Amino acid sequence: MLKHKRILIGISGGIAAYKVPFLVRLLVKAGAEVRVMMTPKAHEFVSAEVLAVFTNHPVISEFYTQNGMWNNHVHWAEWAELIVIVPATLNTMGALAQGSCTRFLDAVYFSSKCPVILCPAMDLEMYQSQALQLHVQQLKTRSNLIVIEPESGLLASGLEGQGRLPEPDIIFKHIKDYIAQQLPLYTKKVLISAGPTHEYIDPVRFIGNASSGRMGIALAEVFSTLGAHVQLVLGPTTLTTSYTSIDICRVISAEDMLVAMQQRFKDQDLVIAAAAVADYRPKIKHHHKLKKNTDLSLELIANPDILKTLSALKSQQCLVGFALETQHLQEHALQKLKSKGLDYIIANWASEAIGTTRSRAWIINKHNNTTEISFAKKDELARQIAQFFITVLK
């Protein structure tokens, strides 16, 4: 959910600033685009060079560069989707509360319209002071500002009490949770199947298909970025996802996939069966590799119908299937939707879908209402499909 999220870190001059590079590393590792601004005093506590390396962007502290070029504070404010001021010292809290705008960080804050997270950190007496508490009350009147309260513990002065900056992983979790709550599918649960299934004839040979799983994986990634809790049941494919927020279950056969889908089905809001499941499997699986010395006849038996099985279990779930056809696309897709008890079906041509990076699709409901999605890369196709189902899940 943090992937490509534009986060601006503002560092003010307190001893707790030494923790900020660790927070920046966590955000960058999670895929966020991070930039850093500092007050002049913050340079005494943390290296701007280190932060520039971590973010791959220069760190800004002043309105003008050494060459006399202007650093546009409005541009920085407009770039940010979230500003995190960490640590927020008493001096910085006072400046922001009282409208003092003498530093670059202050100017960016007052020019911004995005959400702001403040992380106060200071000594016990300073944090408990009436002035600071008044600053906090004043700052909280901004509609999109939240304050992460400092922790209690050993402070730089040697005192014990509240004022300690939380550890970077705690602040990171606050940021993730805040962003998640703003996403359209926050609290929604989505189950997706993807990839082929392999039905083994012997330990080496199998019946399968050319599905890569690319479409299902792309769907899982998009739904995850929209805030959903995503579980992906993935057949045998070389593709995977780098999204650590997606729970992946690897399976081989159609029977394996059925079991995995049944186990996860109950609490889902949306279930998308994007896997290319083999219709048949060998009646007998040989335990040793068959020798190529005679003709071979295989007796095949039907695999379980995963969609029909799930449809019989359906309560609140929106159940979506895929129809991959070579002729009469919409007619055959609608027949499949009705025969399997689906809510929606996503239809596409086999020649355009299997093993390709671009495709198009038609989303069809039980009343034969159709939404067409034109040719696009599969990640863009997945994004448009996900946007369609945002309205369905509301």
FIKE-74904 format. One record per residue (C-alpha): residue number from 1; residue in three letters; x, y, z; chain. Coordinates in nm, 2 decimals, always signed. Each point is the difference from the previous one (the first is absolute). Layout:
# residues N
R | loke | kolke | c1 | c2 | c3 | kolza
R | NUM | ALA | X | Y | Z | A
...
END
This chain:
# residues 394
R | loke | kolke | c1 | c2 | c3 | kolza
R | 1 | MET | +0.00 | +0.00 | +0.00 | A
R | 2 | LEU | +0.30 | +0.23 | +0.03 | A
R | 3 | LYS | +0.13 | -0.07 | -0.35 | A
R | 4 | HIS | +0.05 | +0.33 | -0.19 | A
R | 5 | LYS | -0.15 | +0.19 | +0.29 | A
R | 6 | ARG | +0.16 | +0.35 | +0.02 | A
R | 7 | ILE | +0.11 | +0.06 | +0.35 | A
R | 8 | LEU | +0.19 | +0.31 | +0.12 | A
R | 9 | ILE | +0.20 | -0.03 | +0.32 | A
R | 10 | GLY | +0.06 | +0.32 | +0.20 | A
R | 11 | ILE | +0.28 | -0.02 | +0.26 | A
R | 12 | SER | +0.04 | +0.26 | +0.27 | A
R | 13 | GLY | +0.30 | +0.04 | +0.23 | A
R | 14 | GLY | -0.03 | -0.25 | +0.29 | A
R | 15 | ILE | +0.21 | -0.29 | +0.12 | A
R | 16 | ALA | -0.27 | -0.24 | -0.12 | A
R | 17 | ALA | +0.08 | +0.09 | -0.36 | A
R | 18 | TYR | +0.26 | -0.28 | +0.00 | A
R | 19 | LYS | -0.29 | -0.24 | -0.04 | A
R | 20 | VAL | -0.13 | +0.15 | -0.32 | A
R | 21 | PRO | +0.23 | -0.17 | -0.25 | A
R | 22 | PHE | -0.13 | -0.34 | +0.13 | A
R | 23 | LEU | -0.35 | +0.12 | -0.06 | A
R | 24 | VAL | +0.09 | +0.12 | -0.35 | A
R | 25 | ARG | +0.15 | -0.34 | -0.08 | A
R | 26 | LEU | -0.32 | -0.18 | +0.10 | A
R | 27 | LEU | -0.21 | +0.23 | -0.22 | A
R | 28 | VAL | +0.23 | -0.03 | -0.30 | A
R | 29 | LYS | +0.01 | -0.38 | +0.04 | A
R | 30 | ALA | -0.38 | +0.00 | +0.00 | A
R | 31 | GLY | +0.00 | +0.17 | -0.34 | A
R | 32 | ALA | -0.08 | +0.36 | +0.11 | A
R | 33 | GLU | +0.15 | +0.30 | -0.18 | A
R | 34 | VAL | +0.17 | +0.19 | +0.28 | A
R | 35 | ARG | +0.15 | +0.34 | +0.02 | A
R | 36 | VAL | +0.15 | +0.18 | +0.30 | A
R | 37 | MET | +0.00 | +0.36 | +0.12 | A
R | 38 | MET | +0.19 | +0.11 | +0.31 | A
R | 39 | THR | +0.01 | +0.31 | +0.22 | A
R | 40 | PRO | +0.36 | +0.15 | +0.02 | A
R | 41 | LYS | +0.02 | -0.12 | +0.36 | A
R | 42 | ALA | -0.07 | -0.36 | -0.10 | A
R | 43 | HIS | +0.33 | -0.03 | -0.18 | A
R | 44 | GLU | +0.17 | -0.01 | +0.35 | A
R | 45 | PHE | -0.17 | -0.34 | +0.07 | A
R | 46 | VAL | -0.03 | -0.18 | -0.33 | A
R | 47 | SER | +0.19 | -0.02 | -0.33 | A
R | 48 | ALA | -0.17 | +0.15 | -0.30 | A
R | 49 | GLU | +0.24 | -0.19 | -0.23 | A
R | 50 | VAL | -0.12 | -0.34 | +0.15 | A
R | 51 | LEU | -0.36 | +0.10 | -0.06 | A
R | 52 | ALA | +0.07 | +0.11 | -0.35 | A
R | 53 | VAL | +0.16 | -0.34 | -0.08 | A
R | 54 | PHE | -0.30 | -0.19 | +0.16 | A
R | 55 | THR | -0.26 | +0.20 | -0.20 | A
R | 56 | ASN | +0.21 | +0.07 | -0.31 | A
R | 57 | HIS | -0.11 | +0.36 | +0.02 | A
R | 58 | PRO | +0.17 | +0.31 | +0.14 | A
R | 59 | VAL | -0.10 | +0.11 | +0.35 | A
R | 60 | ILE | -0.13 | +0.36 | +0.02 | A
R | 61 | SER | +0.04 | +0.23 | +0.30 | A
R | 62 | GLU | +0.01 | +0.36 | -0.14 | A
R | 63 | PHE | -0.20 | +0.20 | -0.24 | A
R | 64 | TYR | +0.30 | +0.05 | -0.22 | A
R | 65 | THR | +0.28 | -0.24 | -0.11 | A
R | 66 | GLN | +0.37 | +0.09 | +0.03 | A
R | 67 | ASN | -0.02 | +0.10 | -0.37 | A
R | 68 | GLY | -0.28 | +0.24 | +0.07 | A
R | 69 | MET | -0.27 | -0.21 | -0.15 | A
R | 70 | TRP | -0.34 | +0.02 | +0.17 | A
R | 71 | ASN | -0.15 | -0.31 | +0.16 | A
R | 72 | ASN | -0.37 | +0.03 | -0.08 | A
R | 73 | HIS | -0.18 | -0.09 | +0.33 | A
R | 74 | VAL | -0.34 | +0.00 | -0.18 | A
R | 75 | HIS | +0.13 | -0.26 | -0.24 | A
R | 76 | TRP | +0.11 | -0.22 | +0.29 | A
R | 77 | ALA | -0.34 | +0.04 | +0.17 | A
R | 78 | GLU | -0.19 | -0.09 | -0.31 | A
R | 79 | TRP | +0.23 | -0.31 | -0.07 | A
R | 80 | ALA | -0.07 | -0.15 | +0.34 | A
R | 81 | GLU | -0.29 | -0.24 | +0.06 | A
R | 82 | LEU | +0.09 | -0.02 | +0.37 | A
R | 83 | ILE | +0.23 | +0.21 | +0.22 | A
R | 84 | VAL | +0.16 | -0.15 | +0.31 | A
R | 85 | ILE | +0.18 | +0.24 | +0.23 | A
R | 86 | VAL | +0.23 | -0.21 | +0.22 | A
R | 87 | PRO | +0.12 | +0.09 | +0.25 | A
R | 88 | ALA | -0.23 | +0.30 | +0.06 | A
R | 89 | THR | +0.19 | +0.20 | +0.26 | A
R | 90 | LEU | -0.16 | +0.26 | +0.23 | A
R | 91 | ASN | +0.14 | +0.28 | -0.22 | A
R | 92 | THR | -0.15 | -0.16 | -0.32 | A
R | 93 | MET | -0.34 | -0.07 | +0.17 | A
R | 94 | GLY | -0.01 | +0.36 | +0.11 | A
R | 95 | ALA | +0.08 | +0.14 | -0.35 | A
R | 96 | LEU | -0.26 | -0.21 | -0.16 | A
R | 97 | ALA | -0.27 | +0.08 | +0.26 | A
R | 98 | GLN | +0.07 | +0.37 | +0.00 | A
R | 99 | GLY | +0.04 | +0.05 | -0.37 | A
R | 100 | SER | +0.37 | +0.08 | +0.01 | A
R | 101 | CYS | +0.16 | -0.05 | -0.34 | A
R | 102 | THR | +0.37 | +0.07 | +0.01 | A
R | 103 | ARG | +0.13 | -0.34 | -0.12 | A
R | 104 | PHE | -0.04 | -0.21 | -0.31 | A
R | 105 | LEU | -0.18 | -0.28 | +0.19 | A
R | 106 | ASP | -0.25 | +0.25 | +0.14 | A
R | 107 | ALA | -0.07 | +0.14 | -0.34 | A
R | 108 | VAL | -0.07 | -0.35 | -0.15 | A
R | 109 | TYR | -0.23 | -0.08 | +0.29 | A
R | 110 | PHE | -0.21 | +0.32 | -0.04 | A
R | 111 | SER | -0.01 | -0.05 | -0.38 | A
R | 112 | SER | -0.12 | -0.36 | +0.03 | A
R | 113 | LYS | -0.35 | -0.15 | -0.04 | A
R | 114 | CYS | +0.10 | -0.36 | +0.06 | A
R | 115 | PRO | -0.03 | -0.19 | +0.33 | A
R | 116 | VAL | +0.27 | +0.07 | +0.26 | A
R | 117 | ILE | +0.13 | -0.23 | +0.27 | A
R | 118 | LEU | +0.18 | +0.16 | +0.29 | A
R | 119 | CYS | +0.23 | -0.20 | +0.23 | A
R | 120 | PRO | +0.09 | +0.22 | +0.30 | A
R | 121 | ALA | +0.32 | -0.09 | +0.19 | A
R | 122 | MET | +0.15 | +0.21 | +0.28 | A
R | 123 | ASP | +0.09 | -0.01 | +0.37 | A
R | 124 | LEU | -0.27 | -0.08 | +0.26 | A
R | 125 | GLU | -0.04 | +0.35 | +0.14 | A
R | 126 | MET | -0.02 | +0.15 | -0.35 | A
R | 127 | TYR | -0.26 | -0.25 | -0.11 | A
R | 128 | GLN | -0.21 | +0.06 | +0.31 | A
R | 129 | SER | +0.03 | +0.38 | -0.03 | A
R | 130 | GLN | -0.32 | +0.20 | -0.04 | A
R | 131 | ALA | +0.14 | +0.16 | -0.31 | A
R | 132 | LEU | +0.06 | -0.33 | -0.18 | A
R | 133 | GLN | -0.35 | -0.13 | +0.09 | A
R | 134 | LEU | -0.15 | +0.31 | -0.14 | A
R | 135 | HIS | +0.20 | -0.04 | -0.32 | A
R | 136 | VAL | -0.13 | -0.36 | -0.03 | A
R | 137 | GLN | -0.36 | +0.11 | +0.05 | A
R | 138 | GLN | +0.04 | +0.27 | -0.26 | A
R | 139 | LEU | +0.17 | -0.23 | -0.26 | A
R | 140 | LYS | -0.27 | -0.26 | +0.04 | A
R | 141 | THR | -0.26 | +0.24 | -0.13 | A
R | 142 | ARG | +0.15 | -0.07 | -0.35 | A
R | 143 | SER | -0.24 | -0.25 | -0.15 | A
R | 144 | ASN | +0.26 | -0.23 | -0.15 | A
R | 145 | LEU | +0.27 | +0.00 | +0.27 | A
R | 146 | ILE | +0.07 | -0.27 | +0.25 | A
R | 147 | VAL | +0.24 | -0.01 | +0.29 | A
R | 148 | ILE | +0.19 | -0.32 | +0.09 | A
R | 149 | GLU | +0.04 | +0.03 | +0.38 | A
R | 150 | PRO | +0.35 | -0.04 | +0.13 | A
R | 151 | GLU | +0.09 | -0.31 | +0.21 | A
R | 152 | SER | +0.11 | -0.01 | +0.36 | A
R | 153 | GLY | +0.35 | -0.11 | +0.08 | A
R | 154 | LEU | +0.35 | +0.12 | +0.07 | A
R | 155 | LEU | +0.06 | +0.35 | -0.15 | A
R | 156 | ALA | +0.31 | +0.18 | -0.12 | A
R | 157 | SER | +0.01 | +0.20 | +0.32 | A
R | 158 | GLY | +0.01 | -0.32 | +0.21 | A
R | 159 | LEU | -0.36 | +0.05 | +0.12 | A
R | 160 | GLU | -0.26 | -0.27 | -0.03 | A
R | 161 | GLY | -0.34 | +0.10 | -0.16 | A
R | 162 | GLN | -0.20 | +0.08 | -0.31 | A
R | 163 | GLY | +0.18 | +0.17 | -0.28 | A
R | 164 | ARG | +0.19 | -0.28 | -0.16 | A
R | 165 | LEU | -0.03 | -0.03 | -0.38 | A
R | 166 | PRO | -0.15 | -0.35 | -0.09 | A
R | 167 | GLU | +0.23 | -0.24 | -0.18 | A
R | 168 | PRO | +0.00 | +0.02 | -0.38 | A
R | 169 | ASP | -0.19 | -0.32 | -0.05 | A
R | 170 | ILE | -0.28 | +0.14 | +0.23 | A
R | 171 | ILE | -0.02 | +0.32 | -0.20 | A
R | 172 | PHE | +0.01 | -0.20 | -0.32 | A
R | 173 | LYS | -0.30 | -0.20 | +0.11 | A
R | 174 | HIS | -0.19 | +0.32 | +0.09 | A
R | 175 | ILE | +0.07 | +0.13 | -0.35 | A
R | 176 | LYS | -0.11 | -0.32 | -0.17 | A
R | 177 | ASP | -0.32 | -0.02 | +0.21 | A
R | 178 | TYR | -0.09 | +0.36 | -0.07 | A
R | 179 | ILE | +0.05 | -0.04 | -0.38 | A
R | 180 | ALA | -0.19 | -0.33 | +0.01 | A
R | 181 | GLN | -0.30 | +0.17 | +0.16 | A
R | 182 | GLN | -0.02 | +0.25 | -0.28 | A
R | 183 | LEU | -0.02 | -0.27 | -0.27 | A
R | 184 | PRO | -0.33 | -0.09 | -0.17 | A
R | 185 | LEU | +0.02 | -0.38 | +0.08 | A
R | 186 | TYR | +0.13 | +0.04 | +0.36 | A
R | 187 | THR | -0.14 | -0.30 | +0.21 | A
R | 188 | LYS | -0.11 | -0.19 | -0.32 | A
R | 189 | LYS | +0.12 | -0.35 | -0.05 | A
R | 190 | VAL | +0.08 | -0.13 | -0.35 | A
R | 191 | LEU | +0.09 | -0.35 | -0.11 | A
R | 192 | ILE | +0.16 | -0.06 | -0.34 | A
R | 193 | SER | +0.11 | -0.31 | -0.18 | A
R | 194 | ALA | +0.26 | +0.02 | -0.28 | A
R | 195 | GLY | +0.22 | -0.20 | -0.22 | A
R | 196 | PRO | -0.04 | -0.34 | -0.16 | A
R | 197 | THR | -0.04 | -0.34 | +0.17 | A
R | 198 | HIS | +0.22 | -0.30 | -0.07 | A
R | 199 | GLU | -0.15 | -0.35 | -0.01 | A
R | 200 | TYR | +0.28 | -0.25 | +0.02 | A
R | 201 | ILE | +0.02 | -0.31 | -0.22 | A
R | 202 | ASP | +0.32 | -0.11 | +0.16 | A
R | 203 | PRO | +0.27 | +0.18 | +0.21 | A
R | 204 | VAL | +0.12 | +0.19 | -0.31 | A
R | 205 | ARG | -0.30 | +0.05 | -0.24 | A
R | 206 | PHE | -0.32 | +0.18 | +0.06 | A
R | 207 | ILE | -0.31 | +0.13 | -0.17 | A
R | 208 | GLY | -0.01 | +0.38 | +0.03 | A
R | 209 | ASN | -0.03 | +0.32 | -0.20 | A
R | 210 | ALA | +0.19 | +0.31 | -0.09 | A
R | 211 | SER | -0.15 | +0.24 | +0.26 | A
R | 212 | SER | +0.27 | +0.21 | +0.16 | A
R | 213 | GLY | -0.22 | +0.13 | +0.29 | A
R | 214 | ARG | +0.09 | +0.36 | -0.10 | A
R | 215 | MET | -0.36 | +0.13 | +0.00 | A
R | 216 | GLY | -0.09 | -0.15 | +0.34 | A
R | 217 | ILE | +0.32 | +0.13 | +0.16 | A
R | 218 | ALA | -0.06 | +0.34 | -0.15 | A
R | 219 | LEU | -0.35 | +0.00 | +0.15 | A
R | 220 | ALA | +0.14 | -0.10 | +0.34 | A
R | 221 | GLU | +0.25 | +0.28 | +0.00 | A
R | 222 | VAL | -0.26 | +0.26 | -0.10 | A
R | 223 | PHE | -0.25 | -0.11 | +0.26 | A
R | 224 | SER | +0.28 | +0.01 | +0.26 | A
R | 225 | THR | +0.09 | +0.36 | -0.09 | A
R | 226 | LEU | -0.37 | +0.09 | +0.04 | A
R | 227 | GLY | +0.01 | -0.11 | +0.36 | A
R | 228 | ALA | -0.15 | -0.35 | -0.02 | A
R | 229 | HIS | +0.14 | -0.30 | +0.19 | A
R | 230 | VAL | +0.09 | -0.22 | -0.29 | A
R | 231 | GLN | +0.05 | -0.38 | -0.01 | A
R | 232 | LEU | +0.14 | -0.15 | -0.32 | A
R | 233 | VAL | -0.02 | -0.37 | -0.08 | A
R | 234 | LEU | +0.26 | -0.04 | -0.26 | A
R | 235 | GLY | +0.06 | -0.30 | -0.23 | A
R | 236 | PRO | +0.34 | -0.11 | -0.13 | A
R | 237 | THR | +0.14 | +0.30 | -0.18 | A
R | 238 | THR | +0.34 | +0.17 | +0.00 | A
R | 239 | LEU | -0.16 | +0.33 | +0.07 | A
R | 240 | THR | -0.06 | +0.14 | +0.35 | A
R | 241 | THR | -0.05 | +0.33 | +0.17 | A
R | 242 | SER | +0.22 | +0.23 | +0.21 | A
R | 243 | TYR | -0.30 | +0.12 | +0.20 | A
R | 244 | THR | +0.06 | -0.12 | +0.35 | A
R | 245 | SER | -0.36 | +0.10 | +0.09 | A
R | 246 | ILE | -0.14 | -0.28 | -0.21 | A
R | 247 | ASP | -0.04 | -0.34 | +0.16 | A
R | 248 | ILE | +0.11 | -0.26 | -0.26 | A
R | 249 | CYS | -0.09 | -0.37 | +0.01 | A
R | 250 | ARG | +0.18 | -0.21 | -0.27 | A
R | 251 | VAL | -0.19 | -0.30 | -0.14 | A
R | 252 | ILE | +0.06 | -0.25 | -0.29 | A
R | 253 | SER | -0.32 | -0.18 | -0.10 | A
R | 254 | ALA | -0.36 | +0.09 | -0.03 | A
R | 255 | GLU | -0.08 | -0.20 | +0.31 | A
R | 256 | ASP | +0.26 | +0.19 | +0.19 | A
R | 257 | MET | -0.14 | +0.33 | -0.12 | A
R | 258 | LEU | -0.36 | -0.10 | +0.10 | A
R | 259 | VAL | +0.11 | -0.09 | +0.35 | A
R | 260 | ALA | +0.19 | +0.33 | +0.04 | A
R | 261 | MET | -0.29 | +0.21 | -0.13 | A
R | 262 | GLN | -0.25 | -0.18 | +0.22 | A
R | 263 | GLN | +0.21 | +0.06 | +0.31 | A
R | 264 | ARG | +0.02 | +0.37 | -0.07 | A
R | 265 | PHE | -0.35 | +0.07 | -0.15 | A
R | 266 | LYS | -0.22 | +0.05 | +0.31 | A
R | 267 | ASP | +0.10 | +0.36 | +0.10 | A
R | 268 | GLN | +0.06 | +0.15 | -0.34 | A
R | 269 | ASP | -0.18 | +0.30 | -0.15 | A
R | 270 | LEU | +0.12 | -0.06 | -0.35 | A
R | 271 | VAL | +0.13 | -0.33 | -0.16 | A
R | 272 | ILE | +0.15 | +0.01 | -0.35 | A
R | 273 | ALA | +0.09 | -0.33 | -0.17 | A
R | 274 | ALA | +0.26 | +0.11 | -0.25 | A
R | 275 | ALA | +0.18 | -0.34 | -0.01 | A
R | 276 | ALA | +0.01 | -0.21 | -0.32 | A
R | 277 | VAL | -0.10 | -0.33 | +0.17 | A
R | 278 | ALA | +0.04 | -0.32 | -0.20 | A
R | 279 | ASP | -0.33 | -0.16 | -0.07 | A
R | 280 | TYR | +0.13 | -0.36 | +0.01 | A
R | 281 | ARG | +0.27 | -0.20 | +0.18 | A
R | 282 | PRO | +0.13 | -0.35 | -0.06 | A
R | 283 | LYS | -0.20 | -0.27 | +0.18 | A
R | 284 | ILE | +0.33 | -0.17 | +0.10 | A
R | 285 | LYS | +0.32 | +0.19 | +0.09 | A
R | 286 | HIS | +0.30 | -0.22 | -0.06 | A
R | 287 | HIS | +0.26 | +0.01 | +0.27 | A
R | 288 | HIS | +0.29 | -0.05 | -0.23 | A
R | 289 | LYS | +0.09 | +0.17 | -0.33 | A
R | 290 | LEU | -0.16 | -0.17 | -0.30 | A
R | 291 | LYS | +0.24 | -0.12 | -0.26 | A
R | 292 | LYS | -0.04 | +0.11 | -0.36 | A
R | 293 | ASN | -0.02 | -0.34 | -0.17 | A
R | 294 | THR | -0.36 | -0.05 | -0.07 | A
R | 295 | ASP | -0.31 | +0.21 | -0.08 | A
R | 296 | LEU | -0.17 | +0.13 | +0.31 | A
R | 297 | SER | -0.38 | +0.03 | +0.06 | A
R | 298 | LEU | -0.11 | +0.20 | +0.30 | A
R | 299 | GLU | -0.34 | -0.03 | +0.17 | A
R | 300 | LEU | -0.10 | +0.35 | +0.12 | A
R | 301 | ILE | -0.25 | +0.09 | +0.27 | A
R | 302 | ALA | -0.16 | +0.34 | +0.06 | A
R | 303 | ASN | +0.15 | +0.23 | +0.26 | A
R | 304 | PRO | -0.23 | +0.15 | +0.27 | A
R | 305 | ASP | -0.18 | +0.31 | -0.11 | A
R | 306 | ILE | +0.15 | +0.26 | +0.23 | A
R | 307 | LEU | -0.24 | +0.28 | -0.09 | A
R | 308 | LYS | -0.31 | -0.22 | +0.04 | A
R | 309 | THR | +0.13 | -0.12 | +0.33 | A
R | 310 | LEU | +0.06 | +0.35 | +0.13 | A
R | 311 | SER | -0.33 | +0.12 | -0.13 | A
R | 312 | ALA | -0.18 | -0.26 | +0.21 | A
R | 313 | LEU | +0.18 | +0.14 | +0.31 | A
R | 314 | LYS | -0.08 | +0.37 | -0.09 | A
R | 315 | SER | -0.16 | +0.23 | +0.25 | A
R | 316 | GLN | +0.12 | +0.37 | +0.00 | A
R | 317 | GLN | +0.28 | -0.06 | -0.25 | A
R | 318 | CYS | +0.01 | +0.16 | -0.35 | A
R | 319 | LEU | +0.12 | -0.29 | -0.22 | A
R | 320 | VAL | +0.17 | +0.08 | -0.33 | A
R | 321 | GLY | +0.13 | -0.24 | -0.26 | A
R | 322 | PHE | +0.19 | +0.03 | -0.32 | A
R | 323 | ALA | -0.10 | -0.13 | -0.34 | A
R | 324 | LEU | +0.27 | -0.07 | -0.25 | A
R | 325 | GLU | -0.16 | -0.07 | -0.34 | A
R | 326 | THR | +0.10 | -0.06 | -0.36 | A
R | 327 | GLN | -0.35 | +0.08 | -0.15 | A
R | 328 | HIS | -0.34 | +0.15 | +0.10 | A
R | 329 | LEU | +0.17 | +0.18 | +0.29 | A
R | 330 | GLN | -0.28 | +0.18 | +0.18 | A
R | 331 | GLU | -0.26 | -0.27 | -0.07 | A
R | 332 | HIS | +0.22 | -0.28 | +0.15 | A
R | 333 | ALA | +0.11 | +0.22 | +0.28 | A
R | 334 | LEU | -0.36 | +0.07 | +0.10 | A
R | 335 | GLN | -0.08 | -0.37 | -0.01 | A
R | 336 | LYS | +0.29 | -0.07 | +0.23 | A
R | 337 | LEU | -0.10 | +0.28 | +0.24 | A
R | 338 | LYS | -0.35 | -0.15 | +0.03 | A
R | 339 | SER | +0.10 | -0.37 | +0.02 | A
R | 340 | LYS | +0.25 | +0.07 | +0.28 | A
R | 341 | GLY | -0.21 | +0.24 | +0.20 | A
R | 342 | LEU | +0.24 | +0.30 | -0.03 | A
R | 343 | ASP | -0.07 | +0.37 | +0.06 | A
R | 344 | TYR | +0.23 | +0.12 | -0.27 | A
R | 345 | ILE | +0.22 | -0.15 | -0.27 | A
R | 346 | ILE | +0.30 | +0.15 | -0.17 | A
R | 347 | ALA | +0.02 | -0.11 | -0.36 | A
R | 348 | ASN | +0.30 | +0.01 | -0.24 | A
R | 349 | TRP | +0.13 | -0.16 | -0.31 | A
R | 350 | ALA | +0.25 | -0.29 | +0.04 | A
R | 351 | SER | +0.22 | +0.14 | -0.27 | A
R | 352 | GLU | +0.03 | +0.33 | +0.18 | A
R | 353 | ALA | +0.03 | -0.12 | +0.36 | A
R | 354 | ILE | +0.23 | -0.30 | +0.03 | A
R | 355 | GLY | +0.37 | +0.07 | +0.03 | A
R | 356 | THR | -0.04 | +0.37 | -0.10 | A
R | 357 | THR | +0.07 | +0.33 | +0.17 | A
R | 358 | ARG | -0.30 | +0.18 | -0.15 | A
R | 359 | SER | -0.36 | -0.09 | -0.01 | A
R | 360 | ARG | -0.36 | +0.13 | +0.00 | A
R | 361 | ALA | -0.30 | -0.12 | +0.19 | A
R | 362 | TRP | -0.38 | +0.02 | +0.04 | A
R | 363 | ILE | -0.15 | +0.00 | +0.35 | A
R | 364 | ILE | -0.35 | -0.16 | -0.02 | A
R | 365 | ASN | -0.26 | -0.04 | +0.28 | A
R | 366 | LYS | -0.29 | -0.24 | +0.03 | A
R | 367 | HIS | -0.23 | +0.25 | -0.18 | A
R | 368 | ASN | +0.24 | +0.00 | -0.30 | A
R | 369 | ASN | +0.10 | +0.36 | +0.07 | A
R | 370 | THR | +0.35 | +0.04 | -0.14 | A
R | 371 | THR | +0.29 | +0.23 | +0.07 | A
R | 372 | GLU | +0.28 | -0.01 | -0.26 | A
R | 373 | ILE | +0.36 | +0.07 | +0.09 | A
R | 374 | SER | +0.21 | +0.07 | -0.31 | A
R | 375 | PHE | +0.35 | -0.13 | -0.08 | A
R | 376 | ALA | +0.25 | +0.08 | +0.28 | A
R | 377 | LYS | +0.30 | -0.15 | +0.18 | A
R | 378 | LYS | -0.12 | -0.25 | +0.25 | A
R | 379 | ASP | +0.09 | +0.21 | +0.30 | A
R | 380 | GLU | -0.22 | +0.29 | -0.15 | A
R | 381 | LEU | -0.27 | -0.25 | -0.08 | A
R | 382 | ALA | +0.01 | -0.12 | +0.36 | A
R | 383 | ARG | -0.02 | +0.35 | +0.12 | A
R | 384 | GLN | -0.32 | +0.07 | -0.20 | A
R | 385 | ILE | -0.16 | -0.33 | +0.11 | A
R | 386 | ALA | +0.08 | +0.09 | +0.36 | A
R | 387 | GLN | -0.15 | +0.35 | -0.04 | A
R | 388 | PHE | -0.32 | -0.17 | -0.13 | A
R | 389 | PHE | -0.03 | -0.22 | +0.31 | A
R | 390 | ILE | +0.06 | +0.29 | +0.24 | A
R | 391 | THR | -0.35 | +0.12 | -0.08 | A
R | 392 | VAL | -0.14 | -0.36 | +0.03 | A
R | 393 | LEU | +0.15 | -0.04 | +0.35 | A
R | 394 | LYS | -0.13 | +0.33 | +0.14 | A
END
